[in-house]
């Protein structure tokens, strides 16, 4: 089985999809629905995703994975909503939805709202459906960035002793991770940062920290992520994000921003007509304030945060502003730090698979100069995820994307180091920053899967 992403292909197998076969797959997963009485969600339950919408084509998945990805559609959300309306309370689930920061600009731009209004109206809409808690995943990105910063410094300090210490590649993009594990294999996987992505750290927070605070078993919480791309669905299915003791995934279902809008459209609801409700916090009964983000124009800002942290920790230099130098295109840029006339740090941002492939070829030839690369599968970064900002024919909606970038850039930046809740949880929940529990909760491992002899013979 070869993991080949259609972004690499001119002849993508998605053109050969059979909608009837896919529909059967979805229906088979919910065959028991017909045994339940009709309810207000039945008319919405036919909405489904196709693998042709996903960044990963079906050649990179087993049939079992494909079936489980199909299950992560609106129908699964409605199944839990319906379940919670039954009299048997022992089967009820606490329904928690976590929203990615790169999804909010989509709702703000699409409905001509401020990003704060969009967050509150989205929260209001989800709660009108029957969702109990709505969270912002920015705090999970705080943890992910902090752990990535620390790991980079440690790798840099070990660079002369360990062959695979550097370069370090970012681990937040599931499309990139799947490509690395299924296609690039051991050439790359040992270089990937072990910090979990914000999505999966949020899963640990909701099913771990929050569940304990609420005195709930993790399997009693149904956790949904709202994300910009379909590859997040694949990430949620990883075996390393499953707890056998509770038979529970950290993330039970991923819905894209566009799928949430589909629900609104089918219920004939406009965001502007929804009552504003403040987003929930993981901490007691307080509510979240205004939306904040991290440094980085189109992503969670791993490059900028790690660069500034490394400059300070390794060379005692305070970097206030970062200057990007575009190389072959706007989606491949580099940042350097010089000290005493010598380049001591060289970072890059590589977005889109053409840039990723060029980067990997340099690595194979031993001509790789970078210490760290922020890798994202989507050209333009996370805001351009295929689960949002797409026209009806599947092409990028450039006008909407430009609006989203303006909205995102205007959101105030908060350094992860300044989040007092994060610092408190390191001590109270994770037993210190250097504890075994930090490694178990906030980190994972990446390794080659089903490599093939010709896995780099990619047709452009």
C-alpha positions in Angstrom: 0.0 0.0 0.0 1.5 3.3 -1.1 0.6 6.5 0.7 0.3 9.0 -2.1 -1.4 12.3 -1.6 -3.4 13.7 -4.5 -1.7 17.1 -4.1 1.3 15.3 -5.6 -0.7 13.8 -8.4 -1.9 15.1 -11.7 -3.9 11.9 -12.1 -5.6 11.6 -8.7 -7.7 8.5 -8.2 -10.4 10.6 -6.7 -11.8 11.1 -10.3 -12.6 7.4 -10.2 -14.7 7.5 -7.1 -18.2 5.9 -7.1 -20.6 7.9 -5.0 -22.9 4.9 -4.6 -20.2 2.8 -3.1 -19.3 5.5 -0.7 -22.9 6.1 0.3 -23.2 2.4 1.1 -20.1 2.6 3.3 -21.7 5.4 5.4 -25.0 3.7 5.7 -23.4 0.4 6.7 -21.8 2.1 9.6 -25.1 3.4 10.9 -27.3 0.4 10.1 -28.9 0.5 13.5 -30.2 4.0 12.9 -33.3 2.6 11.2 -34.2 0.9 14.5 -34.5 4.2 16.3 -37.5 6.4 16.2 -37.5 9.4 13.9 -36.4 12.7 15.4 -35.4 16.2 14.5 -31.9 15.2 13.5 -32.8 12.6 10.9 -33.1 15.1 8.1 -29.6 16.2 8.7 -28.1 12.7 9.0 -27.6 12.2 5.3 -24.8 14.7 5.0 -21.5 12.9 4.4 -18.0 13.4 3.4 -16.2 11.8 0.4 -12.6 10.8 0.4 -12.2 13.0 -2.6 -12.5 15.9 -0.2 -9.6 14.7 1.9 -6.0 15.7 1.3 -5.1 12.0 1.4 -6.4 9.9 -1.4 -7.8 6.5 -0.7 -4.5 4.8 -1.8 -3.0 5.7 1.6 -5.6 4.0 3.6 -6.7 0.5 4.4 -10.4 -0.4 3.9 -10.8 -0.3 7.7 -9.4 3.2 8.0 -11.5 4.3 5.1 -14.7 3.1 6.8 -13.7 4.8 10.1 -13.0 8.1 8.3 -16.5 7.8 6.7 -17.9 7.4 10.2 -16.6 10.8 11.2 -19.3 12.9 9.6 -22.3 14.8 10.9 -24.2 11.6 11.3 -22.0 10.6 14.2 -22.6 13.9 15.9 -26.4 13.5 15.5 -26.2 9.9 16.8 -24.9 11.2 20.1 -27.4 14.1 20.2 -30.2 11.5 19.6 -28.7 9.2 22.3 -28.8 12.0 24.8 -32.5 12.5 24.2 -33.3 8.9 25.3 -34.6 8.1 28.7 -31.7 5.7 29.5 -29.4 8.2 31.1 -26.7 5.5 31.6 -26.0 5.8 27.9 -25.9 9.6 27.8 -22.6 11.3 26.8 -21.2 14.7 27.7 -20.8 16.3 24.3 -17.7 18.6 24.1 -16.7 20.5 21.0 -13.2 22.0 20.6 -12.6 24.6 17.9 -9.3 25.2 16.1 -8.1 28.8 15.9 -7.7 28.5 12.1 -11.4 27.7 11.8 -12.7 30.9 13.4 -11.5 33.3 10.7 -13.5 31.2 8.2 -16.7 31.7 10.1 -15.9 35.4 10.6 -15.1 36.1 7.0 -17.9 34.0 5.6 -20.6 35.6 7.7 -19.0 39.1 7.9 -18.5 39.0 11.7 -15.7 39.9 14.0 -13.7 36.9 15.1 -15.0 37.3 18.7 -18.6 37.5 17.5 -18.0 34.5 15.3 -16.7 32.4 18.2 -19.6 33.3 20.4 -22.3 32.7 17.7 -20.7 29.4 16.7 -20.7 28.4 20.4 -24.4 29.5 20.6 -25.3 27.4 17.5 -23.5 24.3 18.8 -25.2 24.6 22.2 -28.6 25.0 20.5 -28.0 21.6 19.0 -27.4 20.0 22.4 -23.6 20.4 22.8 -22.7 20.8 26.5 -19.3 22.4 26.3 -17.5 24.4 23.6 -13.8 25.0 24.0 -11.0 26.9 22.1 -7.9 24.7 21.3 -5.5 27.6 21.6 -4.4 26.3 25.1 -3.5 23.0 23.5 -1.4 24.8 21.0 0.3 26.5 23.9 1.4 23.2 25.3 2.4 21.9 21.8 4.6 24.9 21.1 6.2 24.9 24.5 7.1 21.2 24.2 8.4 21.7 20.7 10.6 24.6 21.8 12.2 22.5 24.6 12.7 19.6 22.3 14.4 21.7 19.7 16.9 23.1 22.2 17.7 19.6 23.5 18.1 18.3 19.9 20.4 21.2 19.0 22.6 20.5 22.1 22.8 16.9 21.1 23.4 17.5 17.4 27.1 16.4 17.5 26.3 13.2 19.4 23.1 12.0 17.7 22.9 11.5 13.9 19.2 12.2 13.7 19.0 15.0 16.2 18.7 17.7 13.5 17.0 18.8 11.4 13.8 18.8 13.4 10.5 18.8 11.5 7.2 20.1 13.0 4.6 17.6 14.0 1.3 19.5 14.0 0.1 18.7 10.4 -1.5 15.2 10.1 -1.2 15.3 6.3 2.5 15.8 6.5 2.9 13.2 9.2 1.0 10.5 7.3 3.1 11.2 4.2 6.3 11.0 6.2 5.3 7.7 7.8 3.8 6.0 4.8 6.1 7.3 2.0 9.3 8.9 3.4 9.8 6.3 6.1 12.9 6.2 8.3 14.6 8.9 6.3 12.4 11.5 7.9 10.4 10.0 10.9 13.3 10.1 13.3 13.6 13.9 12.7 9.9 14.6 13.5 9.3 16.5 16.7 7.6 14.2 19.2 5.3 16.8 20.7 1.6 16.0 19.9 -0.4 18.3 17.7 -2.7 20.8 19.3 -5.7 18.6 18.3 -4.4 15.6 20.2 -3.2 17.5 23.2 -6.7 19.0 23.3 -7.9 15.4 23.3 -5.7 14.7 26.4 -6.9 17.8 28.1 -10.6 17.0 27.6 -10.4 13.3 28.2 -7.8 13.7 31.0 -7.7 17.0 32.8 -11.3 18.1 32.2 -12.8 14.6 32.8 -11.0 14.5 36.2 -12.3 17.9 37.1 -15.8 16.9 36.2 -15.5 13.5 37.9 -16.3 11.8 34.6 -14.9 8.6 33.0 -13.2 9.5 29.7 -15.6 7.2 27.8 -18.5 9.3 29.1 -17.3 12.2 27.1 -17.8 12.5 23.3 -15.2 14.9 22.0 -15.6 16.6 18.6 -13.0 18.8 17.0 -13.9 21.5 14.4 -10.9 21.8 12.1 -9.9 23.4 8.8 -8.9 20.1 7.0 -10.1 16.5 6.6 -6.7 15.0 7.5 -7.5 15.7 11.1 -10.0 12.9 10.8 -7.2 10.5 10.0 -5.1 11.8 12.9 -7.9 11.2 15.4 -7.9 7.5 14.5 -4.2 6.8 15.3 -3.7 3.9 17.7 -1.4 5.9 19.9 -4.3 8.2 20.7 -6.5 5.4 22.1 -6.8 4.4 25.8 -7.6 0.8 26.1 -8.6 1.0 29.7 -11.6 3.2 28.9 -12.0 2.0 25.3 -11.8 5.7 24.4 -10.1 7.8 21.7 -8.8 11.2 22.7 -10.8 12.7 19.9 -14.0 10.8 18.9 -15.0 12.8 15.8 -13.6 15.5 13.6 -15.9 17.8 11.6 -14.5 20.4 9.2 -15.6 24.1 9.3 -17.4 23.5 6.1 -19.3 20.5 7.5 -20.5 22.8 10.4 -21.8 25.3 7.8 -23.6 22.4 6.0 -25.5 21.7 9.3 -26.4 25.3 9.5 -27.7 25.4 6.0 -29.7 22.2 6.4 -31.3 23.6 9.6 -31.8 26.9 7.7 -29.9 28.8 10.4 -27.9 31.9 9.8 -24.9 32.7 12.1 -26.2 36.3 12.4 -29.5 35.0 13.9 -27.8 32.8 16.5 -27.6 34.0 20.1 -24.1 34.8 21.3 -22.8 32.4 24.0 -19.4 32.8 25.6 -16.9 30.0 24.9 -16.3 27.6 27.8 -13.0 27.2 29.7 -11.5 24.0 30.9 -11.1 25.6 34.3 -14.1 25.6 36.7 -17.0 27.8 35.6 -15.1 30.7 34.1 -15.6 31.7 30.4 -13.0 32.4 27.7 -12.3 36.1 26.9 -11.4 37.5 23.5 -9.9 35.2 20.9 -6.1 35.2 20.8 -3.6 33.5 18.6 0.2 32.7 18.3 2.8 34.3 16.2 2.7 33.1 12.6 0.6 34.5 9.7 -1.1 31.4 8.6 -0.4 28.7 11.2 0.1 28.2 14.9 3.5 29.8 14.6 5.9 27.0 15.5 8.7 28.5 13.4 8.5 31.9 15.0 8.1 30.7 18.6 10.9 28.0 18.4 13.2 30.4 16.6 12.9 33.2 19.2 13.1 30.6 22.1 16.2 29.0 20.6 17.9 32.3 19.9 17.5 33.2 23.6 18.3 29.8 25.1 21.2 28.9 22.9 22.8 32.2 22.0 21.4 34.7 24.6 19.9 36.8 21.8 16.4 38.5 22.1 14.7 38.4 18.7 11.7 40.8 18.5 10.9 40.6 14.8 11.5 37.8 12.3 12.3 38.6 8.7 11.3 35.9 6.2 13.1 35.4 2.9 11.1 33.9 0.2 13.0 31.3 -1.9 11.4 29.5 -4.8 7.9 30.6 -4.0 5.9 32.3 -1.2 5.3 28.9 0.4 8.9 28.2 0.9 10.6 30.8 3.1 13.6 30.8 5.4 14.7 32.7 8.5 18.3 32.9 9.8 20.0 34.1 12.9 23.6 35.4 12.7 26.0 35.9 15.5 29.6 37.3 15.0 29.2 37.0 11.3 28.2 33.3 11.4 24.8 31.9 10.7 23.9 29.9 13.8 20.2 29.1 13.1 18.6 28.5 9.8 14.8 27.7 9.8 12.4 27.2 7.0 8.6 27.1 6.4 7.6 24.6 3.7 4.0 24.6 2.8 2.5 22.3 0.1 3.7 19.0 -1.1 5.9 20.3 -4.0 7.9 22.2 -1.5 8.0 19.3 0.9 9.2 16.9 -1.8 12.0 19.4 -2.8 13.0 19.6 0.8 13.2 15.8 1.2 15.3 15.4 -2.0 17.8 17.8 -0.5 17.8 15.8 2.7 18.5 12.6 0.7 21.4 14.2 -1.1 22.9 15.5 2.2 22.5 19.1 1.1 20.1 20.1 3.9 21.1 23.3 5.7 18.1 23.8 8.0 17.9 23.2 11.7 14.1 23.3 11.8 11.3 23.2 9.3 7.7 24.1 9.9 6.0 21.7 7.5 2.3 22.0 6.4 0.7 20.0 3.7 -1.6 22.7 2.5 -0.2 25.5 0.3 -0.9 28.7 2.1 -1.0 27.0 5.5 -3.8 25.9 7.8 -6.2 28.6 6.8 -6.3 27.1 3.3 -7.3 23.7 4.6 -9.6 21.8 2.2 -12.4 21.7 4.8 -12.9 25.4 4.4 -12.3 28.2 1.9 -13.2 26.0 -1.1 -15.6 26.9 -3.9 -18.3 24.4 -5.0 -16.0 22.9 -7.6 -13.3 22.2 -5.1 -11.0 25.1 -5.9 -9.6 27.5 -3.4 -11.9 30.5 -2.8 -9.1 33.1 -3.0 -11.3 36.1 -2.1 -12.5 34.4 1.0 -9.0 33.2 1.9 -7.7 36.7 1.6 -10.4 37.9 4.1 -9.5 35.0 6.4 -5.9 36.0 6.4 -6.7 39.6 7.3 -9.0 38.4 10.1 -6.4 36.0 11.4 -3.6 38.6 11.3 -5.6 41.0 13.3 -6.2 38.7 16.2 -4.0 39.6 19.2 -0.9 37.4 19.9 -0.4 35.8 23.2 2.8 34.0 24.1 2.3 30.5 25.4 4.8 31.2 28.2 2.4 33.8 29.6 -0.6 31.5 29.9 -0.9 31.1 33.7 -3.3 28.1 33.3 -0.7 26.2 31.3 2.0 26.9 34.0 -0.4 25.8 36.7 -1.3 22.5 34.9 2.3 21.6 34.4 2.6 21.6 38.1 -0.8 20.4 39.3 -1.8 18.0 36.5 1.4 16.9 34.8 3.6 16.7 37.9 6.3 19.2 36.7 7.7 20.1 33.3 10.3 17.3 33.3 8.0 14.5 34.5 7.2 11.2 33.0 3.6 12.2 32.8 4.5 15.1 30.5 6.1 12.6 28.1 3.2 10.2 28.3 0.5 13.0 27.9 2.0 15.5 25.5 4.3 13.4 23.3 4.1 10.5 20.9 6.3 8.6 18.5 6.4 8.6 14.7 7.7 5.7 12.7 7.7 4.2 9.2 4.6 2.3 8.2 4.3 -0.2 5.3 7.1 1.3 3.3 7.4 0.2 -0.3 10.4 -0.1 -2.7 9.2 2.6 -5.0 7.5 5.0 -2.6 9.4 8.0 -3.9 8.6 7.4 -7.6 5.9 10.1 -7.5 4.2 11.2 -10.7 3.8 15.0 -10.8 
